């Protein structure tokens, strides 16, 4: 979600002559993440999350009160219908806050992925492949929170998402200390090879 707020700059000594987006920016930074907590969870069927990932307002000029701002967030949901609800609530919040402050606003979305849903048959293939290759198989208690672009393929054909674990003590993805563990590549090759052979039957 990309939110652009537009008001009007002014001299920093005369902010009343401009239209700064600062108050709306602060309101949204506090309010948007609250859409998925603070008693709002009853509006959703399952897990939802909104994470602020970027904020920028004005320019580093001590003499100018800002006139524009950008706020970005990632919205996540296990279910597509919950994502639609979350987007609607977020859009409404931005619209009301902006209009009440007399700001122009623009909302766009990018990198939109549907929910990744495992289908029974390929799940069976993964389980059989793990058994055939002697690979330990752990079933996650909860779905992965991250989104995947190949979820679009799952809308057209049977799909399954499984991960090759790097170990519980390995730094997570995007952590400053993360380094891809090359030793898991042979495990992945064996698993994918076994799955592909089932597809060829």
Protein Blocks (a to p, Z undefined) as FASTA:
>chain_A
ZZddddddddfklmmlmccfklmmmmmmmmmmmmmgghilmmpmbdcddddfbdcehjdd
fkbccfbdcdddddddfbfklmmmmmmmmmmmmmmmmmmnopacddddehiacdddddfk
lmmmmmmmmmmnopacdddfbdcfbdcfklmmmmmmccddddddebjklccehiakbccd
fklmmmmmmmmmmmmmmmmZZ
